[in-house]
Amino acid sequence: MKKRILLLSVYIIIMSLFNNDITSAEGPKNYLKGKFYSSVKDHFLIATEKMRDNRFAETVIVMLESDKNGAWGLVVNKPIGTMPIALLIDPSLNTSEERDKLFKINIPVFWGGPVDVKEIFILHSIEYKSKTTKKYGNISISQDYQILFDIAKNKGPSESLVIFGYSGWGKGQLEGEMQRDHWILSDIDLDITFDEDAKKKWKRAIENSFIKL
């Protein structure tokens, strides 16, 4: 079972900012089921101007898994704000002096999608590895406290995003949305993924998107 970083206070902050119900990966029962696309995994999934769900307007998602049973990925261009790294780490894992130091280190945090917003993912460059690191093509994710300690000590990955929640689709759901032209694809671009200016990511990703045949 993978380790998780959970924090109720952070969850409340996110829900107050986005004010959305948590949805499951199963999705609504009346969605259009489309043909499975094996090419979705390891690509950017980019919302088009036809996207009707306001939560995903001008969204860029790094797709980590996609098969005939569903798909999931992480939104990379929806910043929530910044917070002390101490709020992301279990207080029992460090001394009060160490915790005081961690409260002085603020990091940006992002909304990854409406599913399991209490769960934290650190999306990062592949040169870093911890016990929970899983590599997906040219990018990795980790979900343990060690990577947060390493980031605080400037010993973590060269590039990283701290992301709350993920975006998930049930069987045929994403494919149906793609058939409605709500999403298009492009290659994952690490410069776009970790661009400090999140507002530019969608436009840059759109410009690199594949032409639909």
Secondary structure, DSSP 8 states (H G I E B T S, - for coil): -------HHHHHHHHHHH------TT--TT-------TTSTTEEEEE-TT---GGGTT-EEEEEEEETTEEEEEE-S-EEEEEEGGGGS-GGGS-HHHHHHHHT-EEEEEE--SEEEEEEEEEE-TT---TT-EEETTEEEE-SHHHHHHHHTT-S-SSEEEEEEEEEE-TTHHHHHHHTTSEEEEE--HHHHT-S-GGGHHHHHHHT-----
